[in-house]
Amino acid sequence: MTERRRRVRPRSEKVTLSVAAFTDVAVGLLQREGAGAITLRRVAAELQTGPASVYGHVSTMQELHELVLDRMLGTVDLRADLADEPRSRVEGILDSYATMLLDHRGLADLASGFIPHGENALALAEAVIGSLLRLGLSPGRAAWGYDLLMLRMTAAAAEQDRWRDLDGTKTDAAAAFRDADPLRYPNISRVRGHLFSGGRARSAWAVEAILAGIADAPDPAERMSRGGAPEFSGP
């Protein structure tokens, strides 16, 4: 009985239940154990309350995930010091974004499951889109370019995060390409020294390649005027 009392937070120390309190606890779980530890039941237990109390403030797991991601997006460096260098600012923001995702296990995979739209997500979008507009891109190119850049960085971070849980899998894949029969796979053989190279330089190059492609691609208004495949319902 004495041991149990020591584990229970005194009533006077109980946190007032609120969306901010639940988000604080969920972010703490993310930082200590990764995104997989974030559940409504676990958050409730951390606050010494029942799941029903959580549902009174946060209705679904996705809503909780969105709150956590938006809180973490607030840590992304928006590089105000590079405001006069829009290309460098875009590259710096995206590098900070990817680093933030990779610093928290499972967060990149979580981020790929919905379109962030909280205050910090909007601030991030404002900074990137503003820089793309300052590069001289049309509003359509800036909007679609922002979406393309964020998709690429999120997907790449999620892939790298998953490699960490698959011992040896990336090494096996690299070996398969390295040892591919040059007679059967001459093109792979020709570039195999580059397929798994680069690290952070590769990520920076991807941003530069996408930026160059956005500038050279047809303007979205022109592309939409051609018709073709049905439009997606979201970005």
Secondary structure, DSSP 8 states (H G I E B T S, - for coil): -HHHHHHS--GGG-----HHHHHHHHHHHHHHH-GGG--HHHHHHHTTS-HHHHHTT--SHHHHHHHHHHHHHTTS---GGGTT-HHHHHHHHHHHHHHHHHTSTTHHHHHTTS---SHHHHHHHHHHHHHHHHTT--HHHHHHHHHHHHHHHHHHHHHHHHHTTSTTHHHHHHHHHHTS-TTT-HHHHHHHHHHT--THHHHHHHHHHHHHHHHHS--HHHHHHT--S---S--
